[in-house]
């Protein structure tokens, strides 16, 4: 069997299993999650041993320390994965929802019911904890899943999937609902992206390159997102003393994630005070700066700060590190135009005590999350009380911003008549 | 400028215009719709003349009568298009909606607002009225649109778009919000499908081939649907006297549309009575039948009916004509298995007075619309009180079943703090 045929067979098996899974109860699916949590804890030693193989091969292949750390599974991390599973088990089941209940003008009784999407295809990079995370969220929402992990984590993913499938079996759920593509060939990903008759949604979890690859090659709808070129505009009517810690939080609290701040736009009137204060404050956190000419002139005299003149491409860069762009703007209009030109549509905000202006900003800026007097770091399933996060969508279809359990479902129309015919 | 560059420039112009359109008021957008209605009526003569060019070329190219009829614009049809516009103007504006208003556990005030998707790409076949229909629904929902019509209708589409753009201008809305790809080259469609940075959604309006083409070639999310292989299962507990007119309605009321019935599945116990009665009743409407062996044996003796033994592929065919498949099944389980194997996920129903069984069917069958004791012909934006219909989606992402105005929107998260930082 070729790789393509094998992937197709896995997708078909997932689809068939999804039909059975769809009819399972909340209790059964939650029992699976709790059982899997226990099994992971029990088999910690075997998981760590398998993970050691990946780490050794990764080290031999020259992966850097950060990559190896992402790959590493420790007893503590495994216990964390188990706790996450128990938390997901406690979340409300979106599949029990009925909504838009009404009688139509034609007399039919109508409502909508939440249903699983069907089969999720998930393509992800090195972190093996994604394997359990995705398996949990898929089964919780009644979806089968075909998983394609990174080649660096293949031994870890193998054992995690085996444990998850054993837990399905012990819970009376169909084992085939979780499929792992055990191949490191690129053809395997391509084959998955072609199964539009069998797979309902592709979720890429990884960098910009992976997202672009999926969008280019997939015949299946792809959730794209996770790329955040995020802005804060500091207006002349901002409280500067209160604004500074917010900007610092957005930049330094966790610089490697997509909702971290990339560019600060500063109203010209307040720039002479704000820019030097901001640069001095964040320099203590080892932030370095990419400044337009005006900002550079305001901060260049400061001792011990790392400044560079921003190239135009710098304002189109997601830094994912302790780098911050600073540009001076004439007014809010110029700031909004800058954001419209450079934002990736993830998270953008205004700091101002002018409520009317803030409302104009919130209405106009077309990002998944728009903020008033807040750090951009809240664009996250946990912070937005979704309970779980599958992905952060920056596209507009289906779901936007952090996606929780409900966003892994669709709905169907249920129509009840009395031997009714259309007039 | 190459075709590809030209299409890209149009998409970019649409995107820029969409930014302005998004900030227009409901009143402005409704004024556009009413003005366009008046303009179409006023310019009926010019439209009919342009349409005459298309009809003449179509006749010379050998288009059949049905195709020419789809292409034809008469004063009555133009008046109908104008009335549709006035009706859309009266529908509620989805963009005014705010929902999920709440205070998060972290203290931020949160809500979601409906926003336009941005830029719609619509690829459609010969009927020129789609041009106005799509323009109306796009502008109503604050979306810009790039339209790519069929080559047979190019002269008609040109004048309709010109009138629509003039109406945008007169209403103070950006003319560039409606773009018409005035090229008959296939490269133009391909170029549109590649503009994932500029276009948010592709809506194909046409046959299965067009949908497959878009899904294969697009980097932009595609709404697929409109293909209905629809079933009614007649259970042993059905009221046969009342079931017959429902089956007839589903098959003959408008056989050329996607929600028309394709296959009747009959419980074995009632087949000896139902099948001959059904065949005789529908034969009066010139229906011909594709029967499995058992159904064939039950009807073959009837005078003046057109029967054929069904090939297996017949049960995977959307007839779009006066043909009906009939298969005998052991029980409801077998009927559901048949539907799971052959349905396109559009509209499927059960006729039965057994409420528990009906609920099982409604829960299990995974189609966009599932029916109990009803014709399948109600899967339609008008019948489901949506006011307008953009497409009927048989995919699970974003929207399922008939899509109305709301389904042409997305949402954004609005988050308001008090100079708030993440803990």
Interface residues (C-beta under 8 A of the other chain):
Chain A: X19 X22 X23 X102 X104 X105 X106 X108 X110 X113 X115 X117 X118 X196 X200 X201 X215 X216 X219 X221 X222 X239 X242 X243 X245 X246 X248 X249 X250 X253 X340 X351 X358 X362 X363 X364 X366 X367 X368 X369 X370 X371 X372 X373 X374 X375 X377 X378 X379 X383 X384 X385 X395 X396 X397 X398 X400 X401 X410 X411 X412 X413 X414 X415 X416 X417 X418 X419 X420 X421 X422
Chain B: X19 X22 X23 X102 X104 X105 X106 X108 X110 X113 X115 X117 X118 X196 X200 X201 X215 X216 X219 X221 X222 X239 X242 X243 X245 X246 X248 X249 X250 X253 X340 X351 X358 X362 X363 X364 X366 X367 X368 X369 X370 X371 X372 X373 X374 X375 X377 X378 X379 X383 X384 X385 X395 X396 X397 X398 X400 X401 X410 X411 X412 X413 X414 X415 X416 X417 X418 X419 X420 X421 X422
